[in-house]
Amino acid sequence: MTQFDKSIETPPRAPSPVHRFGTLAVHAGSPHDPVTGAVIEPISLSTTFAQTGVSQPVGLYEYSRSGNPNRDNFEKAVASLEHARYALAFSSGSATTATILQSLASGSHVVSVSDVYGGTHRYFTKVAAAHGVQVTFSPSIEIDIAELIRPGDTKLIWIESPSNPTLSLVDIRAVATIAHQHGIMVVVDNTFLSPYIQNPLDHGADIVVHSVTKYINGHSDVLMGVAAFNSDTLKDRLSFLQNAIGAVPSPFDCWLAHRGLKTLHLRAREATVNATAVALALEASPNVIAVNYPGLNSHPHRYIATKQHRKGMGGGMLSFRIKGGIEAAERFCASTQVFTLAESLGGVESLVEVPSSMTHAGIPKEQREAAGVFDDLVRLSCGIEDAEDLRADILQALEKAVVLPKINGSNGVNGFSS
Ligand SMILES: *Cc1c(COP(=O)(O)O)cnc(C)c1O
């Protein structure tokens, strides 16, 4: 029996918020300073807090690793946006994953979707094993879940929806229903959509995690992570580990991420508008083999998007297979002028990358291709520039990457069929 067992008793849910998302994003966890009236919270850099007597701190805080005002306020804001009672912030998305995995007893078993974030895959296969936690990967978790559960040992199901970088969706409710019949917790990595577009706890997940580095901060200048949940047992266990392991963000990073979060709804909406325009242009192009975007009606899991995402929105991420193989994919990335060739996602600026050689290079080729991550797959993160400029940039880069080399016969690729 692990620390998690109690949390399966359905915990109380967060009170339904009085206000809507934008109002909460701006105001949750943002009290005016009671002394100066400052509308924006000060950055509280002090690592230690004075006490009036032994073990009698002046306020709520003693030592900054255990808690500080900026982290508390950020955590309150995220909890509110994820419809959670609690949120805990960490120094990165990866530290969040590691802390949750650390909470499992040795001998525990985890079932994960196959195409998880590369760093999560690395942690599951290379680090978790070292403390006796085994992970099984499934390419079709809704179908395989009942079969993959090892009664008594399986403690956690790990879902990413949409998955990275193929943007396939998982029906969270369907998996959570089966998991809960076996007393197993469900974690959803919601980084790709942000709390504006999807709230996994509303669909039965027990923990939602984010790489705050991406949409929540949104400005590509903070590395941070967060986990949100409703259970008191989880709150005790994970906040104990947050303090004991100490992978915590700085007050300054919490302040920056909180500032970024206040415009999340505006950015997520604009990124969706832009990604939709780009996805439609790619889908109509003869130079593209396939487009993965959950906002398109052609997406095989579109029916999940319409029930799981706010207004069926597709978010800002998409990927596509370019004609002409890896060479064309590389030429494409070198030819964009607005999209920057770089890893990461979720910022105000648009980015492009080739997962097989960059973010997912650590996953063996066979496993990668089984999950749909072919060498010719290009991933786009649409920022908040103007849709028409992004669309034009994609079309001119396709021309340079696929059409011109074919005309010149200089690309050395035999056949553009796949
Ligand atoms: C980036 C990312 C992570 C890891 O977060 P870091 O902040 O880089 O440690 C985890 N999951 C997903 C889906 C990500 O995109």
The ligand as a MOL file (V3000), in Angstrom:
LIG
                    3D

  0  0  0     0  0            999 V3000
M  V30 BEGIN CTAB
M  V30 COUNTS 15 15 0 0 0
M  V30 BEGIN ATOM
M  V30 1 C 8.6540 21.0770 -21.5740 0
M  V30 2 C 7.7420 19.9970 -21.1360 0
M  V30 3 C 7.9560 19.2950 -19.9390 0
M  V30 4 C 9.1810 19.5380 -19.0720 0
M  V30 5 O 9.1660 20.8130 -18.5240 0
M  V30 6 P 10.5220 21.6360 -18.1600 0
M  V30 7 O 9.9570 22.8770 -17.5660 0
M  V30 8 O 11.2760 21.8280 -19.4260 0
M  V30 9 O 11.2770 20.7880 -17.1980 0
M  V30 10 C 7.0390 18.3230 -19.5850 0
M  V30 11 N 5.9830 18.0360 -20.3640 0
M  V30 12 C 5.7440 18.6790 -21.5130 0
M  V30 13 C 4.5600 18.3070 -22.3390 0
M  V30 14 C 6.6100 19.6750 -21.9470 0
M  V30 15 O 6.3830 20.2920 -23.1040 0
M  V30 END ATOM
M  V30 BEGIN BOND
M  V30 1 1 1 2
M  V30 2 1 2 3
M  V30 3 2 2 14
M  V30 4 1 3 4
M  V30 5 2 3 10
M  V30 6 1 4 5
M  V30 7 1 5 6
M  V30 8 2 6 7
M  V30 9 1 6 8
M  V30 10 1 6 9
M  V30 11 1 10 11
M  V30 12 2 11 12
M  V30 13 1 12 13
M  V30 14 1 12 14
M  V30 15 1 14 15
M  V30 END BOND
M  V30 END CTAB
M  END
